[in-house]
């Protein structure tokens, strides 16, 4: 419902989130919903990660997006897609340095639309939370130098 004064239609949840690590980058893939359920274009996507999946669930603010919760961080990547047609497979490559080395992290993503409120202020609706994906990050820290060779 682009250009309407009030948009109350929520986006569908992001249907699928996958993760594949390739060296020092992490490729995430999902199917984008539209801005009005499964039609149109999603204005953008926001991704969060945490060491605790329960904190991601706690940070879910429904159609308002994400609520700040200690231990949950937003992934800020210049590669996050915008204006994505419903049903399109989205692939984002984020450096694994975004996440702690050699640990399990949980990742989730939401889509949002370009809604405006009755005053003309941008007030996007966010999708429901999709799946929360568990990923083990690679060990990128080398061992310490041996300093007591005799």
C-alpha positions as CSV (number, residue, x, y, z in Angstrom):
1,X,0.0,0.0,0.0
2,X,2.5,2.6,-1.1
3,X,1.6,6.3,-0.7
4,X,-1.3,5.6,1.6
5,X,-1.7,7.9,4.6
6,X,-1.8,5.0,7.0
7,X,-0.4,1.5,6.4
8,X,-1.5,-1.2,8.8
9,X,-0.8,-4.3,6.8
10,X,2.1,-6.2,8.3
11,X,4.7,-7.9,6.2
12,X,4.8,-11.7,6.4
13,X,7.8,-13.1,8.2
14,X,11.0,-13.7,6.4
15,X,10.4,-17.2,5.2
16,X,13.9,-18.7,5.1
17,X,17.3,-17.8,6.5
18,X,20.4,-19.8,5.7
19,X,24.0,-19.3,6.5
20,X,27.1,-20.5,4.8
21,X,30.6,-19.5,5.9
22,X,33.2,-19.1,3.2
23,X,36.6,-18.2,4.6
24,X,36.2,-14.9,6.4
25,X,32.8,-14.0,5.1
26,X,29.3,-15.2,5.9
27,X,26.7,-15.5,3.2
28,X,23.1,-15.3,4.4
29,X,20.2,-16.1,2.2
30,X,16.5,-15.7,2.6
31,X,13.3,-15.2,0.6
32,X,12.0,-11.6,0.8
33,X,8.3,-10.9,1.5
34,X,6.6,-7.9,-0.1
35,X,5.6,-4.7,1.6
36,X,1.9,-5.8,1.8
37,X,2.0,-9.5,2.9
38,X,3.5,-11.3,-0.1
39,X,3.1,-8.7,-2.8
40,X,5.0,-5.6,-3.8
41,X,8.5,-4.6,-2.6
42,X,10.0,-4.8,0.9
43,X,11.7,-1.4,1.6
44,X,14.5,-3.1,3.4
45,X,15.8,-5.7,5.9
46,X,17.3,-5.6,9.4
47,X,19.4,-8.4,10.8
48,X,20.3,-9.0,14.4
49,X,22.6,-11.4,16.2
50,X,23.2,-12.6,19.7
51,X,25.0,-15.3,21.7
52,X,21.6,-16.2,23.2
53,X,18.6,-17.0,21.0
54,X,16.2,-16.1,23.9
55,X,17.5,-12.5,23.7
56,X,16.6,-12.3,20.1
57,X,13.1,-13.4,20.9
58,X,13.0,-10.9,23.7
59,X,14.1,-8.1,21.4
60,X,11.3,-8.8,18.9
61,X,8.9,-5.8,19.0
62,X,6.5,-7.2,16.4
63,X,5.6,-4.7,13.7
64,X,7.7,-2.0,15.4
65,X,10.9,-3.8,14.6
66,X,13.5,-4.6,17.3
67,X,13.6,-3.4,20.9
68,X,17.1,-2.7,22.3
69,X,18.1,-5.6,24.6
70,X,21.5,-6.0,26.1
71,X,23.4,-8.8,24.3
72,X,21.6,-8.3,20.9
73,X,23.4,-6.4,18.2
74,X,22.2,-5.2,14.8
75,X,24.2,-6.2,11.8
76,X,25.1,-3.0,9.9
77,X,26.3,-4.0,6.5
78,X,26.4,-1.9,3.4
79,X,25.2,-4.9,1.5
80,X,21.8,-5.1,3.2
81,X,19.2,-5.1,0.4
82,X,16.5,-2.5,-0.1
83,X,13.4,-2.3,-2.3
84,X,13.3,-6.1,-2.8
85,X,10.4,-7.8,-4.8
86,X,8.4,-10.4,-2.9
87,X,9.6,-13.9,-3.5
88,X,13.1,-12.9,-4.5
89,X,16.0,-14.8,-2.9
90,X,18.2,-12.3,-1.1
91,X,21.8,-13.0,-0.5
92,X,23.9,-10.9,1.8
93,X,27.7,-11.3,2.4
94,X,28.7,-10.0,5.8
95,X,32.3,-10.3,7.1
96,X,32.5,-13.0,9.8
97,X,34.6,-10.4,11.8
98,X,31.1,-9.0,12.6
99,X,30.7,-12.0,15.0
100,X,32.9,-13.3,17.8
101,X,35.5,-15.9,16.7
102,X,35.0,-19.7,17.4
103,X,31.6,-19.5,19.0
104,X,27.9,-20.1,18.4
105,X,25.9,-17.1,17.4
106,X,22.2,-16.8,16.6
107,X,21.0,-14.7,13.7
108,X,17.5,-13.4,12.6
109,X,16.2,-11.0,10.1
110,X,13.1,-8.9,9.5
111,X,11.8,-7.1,6.5
112,X,10.1,-3.7,6.6
113,X,7.9,-1.5,4.4
114,X,7.8,2.2,3.5
115,X,4.7,3.1,5.4
116,X,4.0,6.6,6.6
117,X,1.7,7.7,9.4
118,X,-1.2,10.1,9.2
119,X,1.2,13.1,9.7
120,X,3.4,12.0,6.8
121,X,6.2,10.7,9.0
122,X,7.9,7.5,7.9
123,X,6.7,4.8,10.2
124,X,7.6,1.4,8.7
125,X,5.9,-1.8,9.6
126,X,8.2,-4.7,10.3
127,X,7.5,-8.4,9.4
128,X,7.1,-11.0,12.1
129,X,10.3,-12.5,13.3
130,X,11.4,-15.3,11.0
131,X,13.5,-18.3,12.0
132,X,16.5,-17.8,14.3
133,X,19.5,-19.4,12.7
134,X,22.3,-21.0,14.7
135,X,25.8,-20.8,13.3
136,X,29.2,-21.7,14.6
137,X,31.8,-19.1,13.6
138,X,35.3,-20.3,12.5
139,X,38.3,-20.0,14.8
140,X,40.3,-17.1,13.4
141,X,42.7,-16.5,16.3
142,X,46.1,-18.1,16.0
143,X,47.9,-19.7,18.9
144,X,50.2,-17.6,21.0
145,X,53.9,-17.6,20.1
146,X,56.1,-20.1,21.9
147,X,58.4,-18.0,24.1
148,X,60.2,-20.6,26.3
149,X,62.0,-22.8,23.7
150,X,65.0,-24.4,25.3
